[in-house]
Amino acid sequence: MLGAMASGEDTSGTGGAPRARRAPAGAAVLREDVTEAIRAAVFAELAAVGYGRMSIEGIARRAGVGKTAVYRRWRSKLHLVLDLVSAIAASGLPAPDTGSLVGDLTLLYEVTSRALRHPVASQIVPDLLAEAARTPDLQEALQRALREGQQGAFRGVLDAAAARGELRPGLDQDLALDLVSGPLYWRTVVVRTKVGRGYAAALAKSVAGALREL
């Protein structure tokens, strides 16, 4: 009896035999295609109007659903954006394995640069960074996304390089991560200067040289 209660089973059937508890009649089943449509609409709305002017009404209209469909999934636009940022952080960057520090950095710079140059990302990222200064929860989510996503991939590159003997043991990881990730973000997100062909390889070579001096 106690075991059945703990497992959420209904033992009111004949002879006390366990019977699976049914979902309440009329319980909402969240369709994944609707959820994905809403997520896509959020990215489009952020790019079009920015976080400050974005509204649940605008998201629902762009997704082709009612506001109720959005509120069933997220309490507010902040929670919706926090969920998207967390999902992006969880997906992370690919872990390169070219066999050299310069090769790994070049690959990561190329992937990151392409992502940041995307028309939607190039509009969304600066806007969210600005909003994060006014919204502590968003700031925390963005910092976590950077730590778990981009910095996690770069840290793996540094660890692999140290294991191959390309970097000295006991390297200051925080300083190294600043050196590795800072220049590309400064150029593409802050200064918003176009990244030309060969930039990723040139940056990787320069950064690798500096890392060896740390």
RAQUI-V941605 format. One record per helix or strand of 3 or more residues. SS is the DSSP state (H for helix, E for strand). FROM is the first residue (numbers start at 1). LEN is the number of residues. Records with the same first field share a line. If there is no record, write none. Layout:
BEGIN
SS=FROM-LEN ; FROM-LEN
END
This chain:
BEGIN
H=2-5 ; 14-3 ; 32-22 ; 56-8 ; 67-5 ; 77-15 ; 101-17 ; 119-14 ; 136-28 ; 173-18 ; 199-15
END
